[in-house]
Amino acid sequence: MESDGEEEAAAATPGTAGAAPAAGRLKGCPELSVEGDMREMAKTAAWSVSSCKPGNGVASLRDDSLDTYWQSDGAQPHLVNIQFQKKVQLQLVVLYVDFKLDESYTPSKISIRAGDGFHNLKEIKTVDLLKPVGWVHISLSGTDPRETFIHTFMLQIAVLANHLNGRDTHVRQIKIYGPRPNPVPHQPFHFTSRECIMYSTIR
């Protein structure tokens, strides 16, 4: 699911006991590239952050501009919370970060957590970033090939550490993707052309 331009430059960093396995060191890629059977899921979600500098709040994560950014203003970890009105299927988190511009504000370790709410969030993935410039794709699929998505009410993105031991963080954009709804009810395959959809139903 990760783009070809995005490297895993080193082996996964061993996590603490009981923690989700790390996914390797990601560098980012210049283009936002996702599979055609996914859609952006977080447009109607409720977004919040643990802290922010005035003028660099949560809205900067969703304004489709790479020139603006959320800047935290507090102790680590720095948290982005995405809460959905109903349980949703999520497959991919994509962040835009830029070490060349943000240097010590650039995240170096990120944790992804999911649950019904703040009371029962569970870590599902950790990733290390290596001086990333561009879109960082983080798959939410499990180790089992059948686990292609998670089913959750809430997603939390936690910045655990920054490059150069920086205190506060910059994240320029966040996108959350899940599977597109099947256009044919009770049909296990995802047909895309009108002709295939027409011939896929029994008359």
N, C-alpha and C positions, 0 to 999 in steps of 0.2 A: 504493500500500500504506500510505502514511502517512495518519493520521487527518486529517479535514478541519480539526479544531481546532488542528492543528500547523502553524505557519507557517514558510516559508522567507523570512525577513525581509530577506535581502540576497543578492546574487549570490555564487556559490561563490568561496571564497578560493583564489587560485592556489597550487598545491602546489609542492614542490621538484621538480627534474628527476627523472623516473623514478617519482615517487610517484603513488599513486592519486588521482583527482580528488576534491576536497572536495564535499560534498553540500549546502552552504548552511548558514545559521545557523538552528538549530532552537530553538524556545521551549518545547516540551512541551505536553501537553494533560492535562486533569484525569482523564480516563477511560482505562483500559487497554482498547483496542479493537483486535482482530485479526480477520482473515477467518476464516470458519467452516471452511475447508479446511486450517487450520494447527493444529498441536498443540505444546505445550511439550516441548522435547527434552532439557533438561539435568538432569532429576530424578535420573538415574542416572550422570551425568558426575562426574568428579573435579575439584573446584574448588580453586584455590589463589590466593594473592595475593603480590605482591612484598614487602609489609610491612604491618603493622597495629598500631594501638594496642591494648593489652590491653583485652579486653571489646568491641572493635569490629572483630572479625575477619571472615573470609569467611562465617561462618554468618549474619551479619546481612544479607547480600545475598539469602538464600534463605528467610528466616523469614516471608515474606508480611506483614511489618509495615512501615508507612511511618514509624514512630516510631524505628526503629533504623537504623543505618548502618554501613558499613565506613568506617573512617578509616585512611588510609595513615600511615606513619611512616618516611619516608626520602626519598631524592632522586627527582626526576622522571626518567623517566616512571613512573607508578604502574600496575602491571599486575594484571589479573585473567585467570587462565588456566583454560580449560574444556577438559578432555580427555575424549574419548569412547572407549568400549571397542571400537567399530568405526566405520568410515567412515559418516558421516551426512549427510543433505541438510539444509541450513539456509537459511532465507529472511529472517529478521528478528531483530534484537537490539532489546530494549526496556529502557531504564533509567529509574528514577525518581530525579530529582534536584530539589532545592528551593533556589533562590537566596535566597528570602525568609528561610529558616531558616539556611542554611549559608554564605551570602555568599562570602567569599574561599575557602572550601573547595569551592565548586561548580565542576565541570569546565567549561572553555571550549573545549577542543579535544580530540577523541578520535580515536584510530586503531583500526581493526578489522583484525586480521591472522589469517590461516588457514594451515594446513599439516599435515604428518604429525606434527610434533613441534616442540620448541624449535629444532631445528637448521635448519629450512627454512621458517620462518614468512614469509609474504609479505603486505604491506599491500594490502588490497582496498578500503578505504574510509576517508576521513577526514571528520569533520564538525566544524563550529564551532557552539557553543551560545551563545545570547544570553539571559543571565539566565533560564535555564529554570526553570519551576515545573510539575512533573508528569511524565508519561510521555513520554519521547523515543523515537520509533520510527526505527530505522536499518535501511533495506532493504539486504539483501546482494546483490540482483540486479545484474547487470552492465549495461553500456550497450546490449548486444544484447538485444532483447525476448525472445529465446529463452533467455537466461541468467537464469532466475527463481530459482535457488538455487545455493549452492556445495556441493561434496562434499568433506568434510574430516574428519580425525581430531581436530583441535584448533582452538580459537578463542581468540584473545587480544584483550582489550580494554585499550588503553593510554591512560591519561589523560596527555596531553602538556603541558597547561597548565590553570591555574585562573583564575577571575575575580579581578580586583584583585591579580594577581600572587601569589596564594596559593601556599604551598609544598605542604601536604598536602591531601588531597581527601576528600570525602564522597560516597558513592553509596549510596542507600537500598535499591534493589532492582534485580535484573537478571533478565530472562526471555529465553530463546532459543527461537525457533520454527522449525519446519520443516513440510513438507507431510505431511498425514495419509496413511497407507498406503492404497492403493487396495483397497476391499473386494472388487472383482471381479478375479481374476487375469487378466492380459493384456488388460484393458479400459482403453482410453486415456482414457475419460471418468470423472469422479468423481460417480457417482450417490449421492444421499443418502437418498431415500425407499425403503422396502421394495418398493413396487410397481415402481419403475423398475429396481431391482436384479433383481427377479424376471424382468422382461421383457427384460433386457439380455443374458441368456444364451441360447445356442442349444440347444434340446432335441432 
